[in-house]
Amino acid sequence: MKKRISYVVGFVLLLVVEVLIALFIHDGFIRFYLGDVIVIWVIYCFLQIFICEKVNEYLTALGVMIFAFIVEFLQYINIVDIIGLGDIQFFRTLIGTSFSTVDLICYTAGTAVTFIFIFIKNKISEKIQGN
């Protein structure tokens, strides 16, 4: 249960950061790059709330990256308009409307940082359990 609480806290804090970026930062490094890195962490934490101990953490992180890639490629084919939601700003923002290879790089970076986090967390956990 303790693990789930930490993921709930991480999810909420990171989601707040993402919303603040979306509302108040309209250009620059944070908006265009860091936001895409953080979104990987948001989705990862959200999933871990429900599946933490049932699925390998690295596979979960990899799955999040694959999901983000799929969404990005769906933007390339303009999926929002294809499914008839193009006139609704909420869905245009949620799903996105423009493909960018830079976003794929940011998702990969977010996943790499997640892998590092998992590795460090597991090493700390091993030390604690070993003592």
C-alpha positions as CSV (number, residue, x, y, z in Angstrom):
1,M,0.0,0.0,0.0
2,K,2.9,2.4,0.8
3,K,4.1,2.0,-2.8
4,R,0.8,3.0,-4.2
5,I,0.6,6.1,-2.0
6,S,3.9,7.3,-3.3
7,Y,2.7,6.9,-6.9
8,V,-0.6,8.7,-6.1
9,V,1.4,11.6,-4.6
10,G,3.8,11.6,-7.6
11,F,0.9,11.4,-10.1
12,V,-0.9,14.3,-8.5
13,L,2.2,16.6,-8.2
14,L,3.3,15.9,-11.7
15,L,-0.2,16.4,-13.1
16,V,-0.4,19.7,-11.3
17,V,3.0,20.7,-12.9
18,E,1.7,19.6,-16.4
19,V,-1.5,21.7,-15.9
20,L,0.5,24.7,-14.8
21,I,2.8,24.4,-17.8
22,A,-0.3,24.1,-20.1
23,L,-2.0,27.1,-18.6
24,F,0.8,29.5,-17.9
25,I,3.8,28.7,-20.1
26,H,3.3,29.3,-23.8
27,D,6.7,28.9,-25.3
28,G,10.3,27.9,-24.7
29,F,12.1,24.9,-23.4
30,I,9.7,24.0,-20.6
31,R,6.5,24.1,-22.7
32,F,7.9,22.4,-25.8
33,Y,10.3,19.8,-24.3
34,L,10.1,19.4,-20.6
35,G,6.3,19.0,-20.7
36,D,6.7,16.0,-23.0
37,V,9.3,14.5,-20.7
38,I,7.0,15.0,-17.7
39,V,3.9,13.5,-19.3
40,I,5.7,10.1,-19.5
41,W,6.2,10.3,-15.7
42,V,2.6,11.3,-15.1
43,I,1.3,8.3,-17.1
44,Y,3.8,6.0,-15.5
45,C,2.8,7.0,-12.0
46,F,-0.9,6.7,-12.8
47,L,-0.4,3.2,-14.1
48,Q,1.7,2.2,-11.1
49,I,-1.1,3.2,-8.7
50,F,-3.0,0.2,-10.1
51,I,-0.4,-2.3,-11.2
52,C,2.6,-1.7,-9.0
53,E,3.8,-5.2,-8.0
54,K,1.8,-7.0,-10.8
55,V,3.9,-5.9,-13.8
56,N,7.6,-5.4,-14.2
57,E,8.3,-1.6,-13.7
58,Y,10.6,-1.4,-16.7
59,L,8.0,-3.0,-18.9
60,T,5.4,-0.5,-17.6
61,A,7.7,2.4,-18.5
62,L,8.4,0.9,-21.9
63,G,4.7,0.5,-22.5
64,V,4.1,4.1,-21.6
65,M,6.7,5.2,-24.1
66,I,5.1,3.0,-26.8
67,F,1.7,4.5,-25.9
68,A,3.1,8.0,-26.3
69,F,4.6,7.1,-29.6
70,I,1.2,5.7,-30.8
71,V,-0.5,8.9,-29.8
72,E,2.1,10.9,-31.6
73,F,1.7,8.9,-34.8
74,L,-2.1,9.3,-34.5
75,Q,-1.5,13.0,-34.5
76,Y,0.4,12.6,-37.7
77,I,-2.7,11.2,-39.4
78,N,-4.9,13.9,-37.7
79,I,-6.9,11.4,-35.7
80,V,-8.9,14.2,-33.9
81,D,-10.5,15.2,-37.1
82,I,-10.9,11.6,-38.3
83,I,-13.0,10.7,-35.2
84,G,-15.0,13.9,-35.4
85,L,-13.7,15.7,-32.4
86,G,-11.7,18.3,-34.2
87,D,-14.1,21.1,-33.3
88,I,-13.8,20.5,-29.6
89,Q,-10.8,22.3,-28.1
90,F,-10.5,20.0,-25.1
91,F,-9.9,16.9,-27.4
92,R,-7.6,18.9,-29.7
93,T,-5.5,19.7,-26.6
94,L,-5.8,16.3,-25.0
95,I,-4.9,14.2,-28.0
96,G,-2.9,16.8,-29.8
97,T,-2.9,17.9,-33.4
98,S,0.7,18.1,-34.6
99,F,3.3,15.4,-35.1
100,S,6.8,16.1,-34.1
101,T,9.9,13.9,-34.1
102,V,11.2,16.1,-31.3
103,D,8.3,14.9,-29.1
104,L,9.4,11.3,-29.8
105,I,12.9,12.2,-28.5
106,C,11.3,13.8,-25.4
107,Y,9.2,10.7,-24.7
108,T,12.4,8.6,-25.0
109,A,14.2,10.9,-22.6
110,G,11.3,10.8,-20.2
111,T,11.4,7.0,-20.4
112,A,15.2,6.9,-19.9
113,V,14.9,9.0,-16.7
114,T,12.1,6.7,-15.5
115,F,14.4,3.7,-16.1
116,I,17.1,5.5,-14.0
117,F,14.6,6.2,-11.3
118,I,13.5,2.6,-11.2
119,F,17.1,1.3,-11.1
120,I,18.0,3.7,-8.2
121,K,14.8,2.9,-6.3
122,N,15.4,-0.8,-6.6
123,K,19.0,-0.5,-5.4
124,I,17.9,1.5,-2.4
125,S,15.1,-1.0,-1.7
126,E,17.7,-3.9,-1.9
127,K,20.0,-2.1,0.5
128,I,17.1,-1.5,3.0
129,Q,15.9,-5.2,2.8
130,G,19.5,-6.4,3.0
131,N,20.2,-4.6,6.3
